[in-house]
Amino acid sequence: MLSKSRPPFRIPPDGAAAALSTGKIPEAEYRLREHLKQFPTDVAALRMLAEVGGRLGRYVDAEALLTRALELSPSFHPARHNLALILFKQNKYAESLAQIDLLTAAEPRNSGHRNLKAVVLARIGDFPQTLELYADILSKHPGQAMIWMSYAHALASAGKSEDSVAAYRRCLKLDPHNGRPIGASPI
């Protein structure tokens, strides 16, 4: 079970979050590295620097930064979620699922964690569990067009064509521009 202790946060470095959110990746990286020279155990900054690495495709670096953040603060769930995603992007599915299982044990109602688990399970071909997760998520959040799209893809991959078409239609009803160019005709 994950610890309930509070993570050792500091105020984020001036401008790093803004630079990251506006796509100024080199500036964000510089500011975060400078900040971490003074505060090497700032888990929020480690997570942000890992995001920089992930955006640049430096997944090994991102994994190391997130692992360090979790060594310092095992209950820092956003870092663990990011680690699961980075592991997934490196095709480390078992490791990703292990991190997601820790998250879902700590936060069983978090649909973000459960959605990531469905994505990983779909990638490894575990469609029964994938479909069960998506159906449960959608029962609680039926207005999520992107989840309907993912569910439709999983249904198609599982050979459930009619259900897949129905899910695609539901997605397009919620968001008419989802998954197709503007001006294209709906299904």
VMD Tcl script that draws the C-alpha trace (Angstrom):
set ca {
  {0.00 0.00 0.00}
  {1.23 3.49 -0.79}
  {2.13 5.87 2.01}
  {-0.27 8.71 2.79}
  {2.57 11.14 3.55}
  {2.62 14.48 1.75}
  {5.19 14.81 -1.05}
  {8.08 17.24 -0.52}
  {6.85 20.00 -2.85}
  {8.42 23.39 -3.29}
  {7.06 26.33 -5.21}
  {7.74 25.49 -8.86}
  {10.61 27.39 -10.41}
  {9.58 30.76 -11.78}
  {8.32 30.42 -15.29}
  {9.04 26.70 -15.70}
  {5.39 25.67 -15.64}
  {4.42 28.50 -17.97}
  {7.23 27.63 -20.36}
  {6.20 23.99 -20.32}
  {2.52 24.75 -20.90}
  {3.31 27.07 -23.82}
  {5.66 24.62 -25.49}
  {8.88 26.47 -24.64}
  {10.60 23.20 -23.84}
  {14.25 24.37 -23.81}
  {13.37 27.22 -21.44}
  {11.43 24.91 -19.15}
  {14.27 22.41 -19.14}
  {16.84 25.08 -18.29}
  {14.75 26.54 -15.47}
  {14.00 23.10 -14.00}
  {17.63 21.96 -14.14}
  {18.77 25.16 -12.44}
  {16.10 24.74 -9.76}
  {17.05 21.11 -9.16}
  {20.69 22.11 -8.60}
  {19.48 23.93 -5.47}
  {16.62 21.58 -4.56}
  {17.51 18.09 -5.85}
  {14.70 16.44 -3.87}
  {11.85 18.62 -5.22}
  {9.57 15.92 -6.54}
  {7.32 18.36 -8.41}
  {10.31 19.70 -10.34}
  {11.55 16.15 -11.00}
  {8.13 15.29 -12.43}
  {8.09 18.42 -14.59}
  {11.59 17.68 -15.91}
  {10.43 14.14 -16.67}
  {7.59 15.66 -18.69}
  {10.17 17.61 -20.67}
  {12.02 14.36 -21.31}
  {8.83 12.62 -22.36}
  {7.92 15.39 -24.79}
  {11.39 15.13 -26.32}
  {11.21 11.35 -26.57}
  {13.88 10.88 -23.90}
  {11.90 8.17 -22.16}
  {14.84 6.58 -20.34}
  {15.67 9.95 -18.75}
  {12.01 10.54 -17.90}
  {11.76 7.10 -16.33}
  {14.82 7.75 -14.16}
  {13.49 11.12 -12.99}
  {10.07 9.71 -12.14}
  {11.61 6.74 -10.36}
  {13.66 9.16 -8.25}
  {10.59 11.25 -7.46}
  {8.78 8.11 -6.29}
  {11.75 7.02 -4.17}
  {11.42 10.37 -2.40}
  {7.62 10.34 -2.23}
  {5.95 6.97 -2.92}
  {2.48 8.51 -2.57}
  {3.04 11.09 -5.33}
  {0.34 9.63 -7.58}
  {0.75 12.03 -10.53}
  {4.41 10.97 -10.82}
  {3.42 7.30 -10.66}
  {0.79 7.83 -13.37}
  {3.42 9.54 -15.54}
  {5.84 6.68 -14.88}
  {3.22 4.15 -15.98}
  {2.72 6.15 -19.18}
  {6.46 6.44 -19.86}
  {6.89 2.70 -19.30}
  {4.02 2.06 -21.73}
  {5.68 4.27 -24.35}
  {8.80 2.10 -24.00}
  {6.75 -1.08 -24.50}
  {7.38 -2.11 -20.88}
  {3.82 -3.29 -20.42}
  {4.24 -5.48 -17.34}
  {6.08 -2.71 -15.51}
  {3.46 -0.17 -16.57}
  {0.64 -2.40 -15.33}
  {2.44 -2.88 -12.01}
  {2.51 0.90 -11.49}
  {-1.13 1.23 -12.55}
  {-2.11 -1.50 -10.10}
  {-0.50 0.48 -7.27}
  {-2.44 3.55 -8.39}
  {-5.79 1.80 -8.68}
  {-5.28 0.22 -5.26}
  {-4.73 3.68 -3.78}
  {-7.35 5.49 -5.89}
  {-9.83 2.87 -7.15}
  {-12.30 5.44 -8.50}
  {-9.77 7.39 -10.55}
  {-10.92 6.96 -14.13}
  {-7.64 8.31 -15.49}
  {-5.71 5.42 -13.98}
  {-8.33 2.92 -15.12}
  {-8.33 4.38 -18.64}
  {-4.55 4.04 -18.84}
  {-4.88 0.44 -17.70}
  {-7.41 -0.21 -20.48}
  {-5.01 1.30 -23.03}
  {-2.14 -0.92 -21.85}
  {-4.33 -4.03 -21.76}
  {-5.59 -3.31 -25.27}
  {-2.01 -3.04 -26.50}
  {-1.17 -6.49 -25.12}
  {-4.39 -7.94 -26.53}
  {-6.33 -8.51 -23.30}
  {-9.62 -7.38 -24.84}
  {-12.03 -8.94 -22.32}
  {-10.53 -6.92 -19.46}
  {-10.09 -3.85 -21.70}
  {-13.74 -3.88 -22.72}
  {-14.87 -4.41 -19.12}
  {-12.83 -1.41 -17.96}
  {-14.07 0.86 -20.75}
  {-17.68 -0.17 -20.19}
  {-17.37 0.58 -16.48}
  {-15.68 3.95 -17.07}
  {-18.35 4.92 -19.61}
  {-21.15 3.89 -17.26}
  {-19.87 6.56 -14.87}
  {-18.74 9.11 -17.48}
  {-20.96 8.63 -20.56}
  {-20.16 12.04 -22.01}
  {-16.48 11.31 -22.75}
  {-16.15 11.18 -26.54}
  {-12.49 10.15 -26.52}
  {-13.22 7.20 -24.23}
  {-16.03 6.16 -26.58}
  {-13.50 6.31 -29.44}
  {-11.03 4.12 -27.54}
  {-13.82 1.72 -26.61}
  {-14.90 1.55 -30.26}
  {-11.33 0.74 -31.34}
  {-11.08 -2.00 -28.70}
  {-14.44 -3.45 -29.72}
  {-13.31 -3.52 -33.36}
  {-10.05 -5.21 -32.40}
  {-12.01 -7.79 -30.39}
  {-14.13 -8.57 -33.47}
  {-17.31 -6.97 -32.14}
  {-18.15 -4.99 -35.29}
  {-21.75 -4.01 -34.52}
  {-20.91 -2.85 -31.02}
  {-17.89 -1.01 -32.39}
  {-20.01 0.90 -34.92}
  {-22.47 1.83 -32.17}
  {-19.63 3.12 -29.99}
  {-18.16 5.13 -32.89}
  {-21.58 6.66 -33.50}
  {-21.91 7.57 -29.83}
  {-18.48 9.21 -29.97}
  {-19.44 11.24 -33.03}
  {-22.76 12.24 -31.50}
  {-20.88 13.64 -28.50}
  {-18.16 15.26 -30.60}
  {-19.03 15.49 -34.32}
  {-15.46 16.38 -35.29}
  {-13.80 13.59 -33.34}
  {-11.72 11.27 -35.49}
  {-12.58 12.70 -38.87}
  {-11.80 15.82 -40.84}
  {-14.20 18.75 -40.58}
  {-16.65 18.47 -43.45}
  {-16.46 14.68 -43.70}
  {-19.81 12.94 -43.46}
  {-20.71 11.10 -40.24}
  {-21.12 7.33 -40.12}
}
mol new
graphics top color blue
foreach p $ca { graphics top sphere $p radius 0.5 }
foreach p [lrange $ca 0 end-1] q [lrange $ca 1 end] { graphics top cylinder $p $q radius 0.2 }
display resetview
